[in-house]
Amino acid sequence: MAKYVFAFRGGSMPETEEEGAAVMAAWGAWFETLGSAVVEPGNPFGSSITVGADGATTEGGTSGLTGYTIVTADSLELAGKMAAGSPIFDNGGGVDVYEAVDM
């Protein structure tokens, strides 16, 4: 069974404490549906910089990533189906699914 990284993009932050609680409940419920496939629930990302080949930095990441989760699945297609239930879609975000290749 391979590991897959769900790379979350975009979405919006809750504006109130109540919205925050609802968002957290939605993520918790989704993680429950994934069960033991969750290797690492991950975290949302905070501030970022982009580093150039010359070492120069600029504020903000260029990819728009906002968080990650790592799961196991039998195939990329199955991992994609698992990602399709993510609450990130409820607030305008998206998810890219990558296989983590063992080295």
Secondary structure, DSSP 8 states (H G I E B T S, - for coil): -EEEEEEEE-----SSHHHHHHHHHHHHHHHHHHGGGEEE---B----EEE-TTS-EEES-SS-EEEEEEEEESSHHHHHHHHTT-GGGGGT-EEEEEEE---
